[in-house]
Amino acid sequence: MQEEINVRTVLEVNSTQLKKADEMGAGYASIAPFIKNHDRVVITDDKGKGESIIISIVEYEAMKEAAWERYVSKSLAEVEAVKDDPSTWISLEEFLVPISCSIQ
């Protein structure tokens, strides 16, 4: 069962803070148009050094999907590289041991 998130409270989830836009005050209101009109907004300090990047949810989802595709592609390449080497194979019994332990 998925836990309901109270958006009126700032939550920390893997270093990510969730907060309603209207609770962020004037600071958010000043950058909201940039965020809505661009996929990425880079925030710099007074000297032009980048401090933060704000991305849209659409951009974030695309980045997650691309990262997953890279992971799967890399994993498949690793399997392809060793599939013909019998020393990398395991027996059916070795494979089933973790499965049978998790069922109990």
Legacy VTK file of the C-alpha trace (Angstrom):
# vtk DataFile Version 3.0
C-alpha trace
ASCII
DATASET POLYDATA
POINTS 104 float
0.000 0.000 0.000
1.388 3.390 -1.007
1.703 5.895 1.824
-0.127 9.191 1.346
2.131 12.252 1.255
1.033 15.424 3.027
2.242 18.134 0.624
1.689 20.851 3.224
4.738 19.566 5.060
8.258 19.589 3.694
9.337 15.966 3.443
12.825 14.633 2.954
12.935 11.674 0.595
16.464 10.711 -0.459
17.566 14.347 -0.033
14.594 15.572 -2.078
12.324 18.123 -0.454
8.668 18.305 -1.427
6.749 21.509 -0.857
3.680 23.150 -2.410
4.621 26.018 -4.727
2.311 28.489 -2.968
4.094 27.785 0.333
7.445 28.843 -1.093
6.441 32.498 -1.195
7.879 35.277 -3.340
11.095 33.370 -4.033
9.297 30.758 -6.083
6.994 33.289 -7.717
10.026 35.068 -9.153
11.422 31.939 -10.845
8.170 30.125 -11.694
7.888 31.663 -15.194
11.397 30.479 -16.056
10.619 26.950 -14.872
7.356 26.803 -16.821
8.966 28.040 -20.050
12.210 26.037 -19.988
13.163 22.415 -19.358
16.119 23.432 -17.185
16.856 26.551 -15.169
20.402 27.098 -13.910
20.736 29.312 -10.853
24.082 31.044 -10.407
25.702 33.070 -7.647
26.757 36.728 -8.043
29.984 35.653 -9.777
28.224 33.455 -12.330
29.152 30.145 -10.730
26.384 27.564 -11.067
24.746 26.638 -7.775
21.604 24.725 -8.716
19.647 23.333 -11.606
15.876 23.205 -11.531
14.276 20.830 -14.018
10.665 20.251 -14.961
8.904 17.042 -14.013
8.781 16.118 -17.709
12.570 16.555 -17.991
13.096 14.608 -14.751
11.005 11.677 -16.018
12.919 11.696 -19.320
16.222 11.631 -17.423
15.036 8.697 -15.284
13.975 6.809 -18.403
17.312 7.492 -20.128
19.229 6.351 -17.032
17.195 3.127 -16.917
17.827 2.483 -20.620
21.598 3.000 -20.101
21.536 0.593 -17.132
19.677 -2.105 -19.086
21.928 -1.657 -22.119
25.072 -1.919 -19.972
23.722 -4.998 -18.168
22.868 -6.714 -21.445
26.345 -5.931 -22.812
27.914 -7.473 -19.695
25.820 -10.633 -20.121
26.645 -10.841 -23.824
30.357 -10.566 -23.019
30.347 -13.622 -20.728
27.498 -15.796 -22.035
29.784 -18.136 -23.992
32.208 -18.630 -21.078
31.091 -21.737 -19.132
33.080 -20.623 -16.074
30.525 -17.830 -15.579
27.552 -20.189 -15.485
25.922 -21.405 -12.276
23.926 -24.560 -11.699
20.157 -24.565 -11.368
20.532 -25.462 -7.688
22.784 -22.438 -7.046
20.251 -20.243 -8.815
17.285 -21.585 -6.849
18.853 -21.278 -3.363
18.208 -17.506 -3.029
14.684 -17.973 -4.355
13.808 -20.769 -1.936
15.235 -18.752 1.003
13.079 -15.741 0.175
9.895 -17.831 -0.074
10.099 -19.166 3.472
LINES 1 105
104 0 1 2 3 4 5 6 7 8 9 10 11 12 13 14 15 16 17 18 19 20 21 22 23 24 25 26 27 28 29 30 31 32 33 34 35 36 37 38 39 40 41 42 43 44 45 46 47 48 49 50 51 52 53 54 55 56 57 58 59 60 61 62 63 64 65 66 67 68 69 70 71 72 73 74 75 76 77 78 79 80 81 82 83 84 85 86 87 88 89 90 91 92 93 94 95 96 97 98 99 100 101 102 103
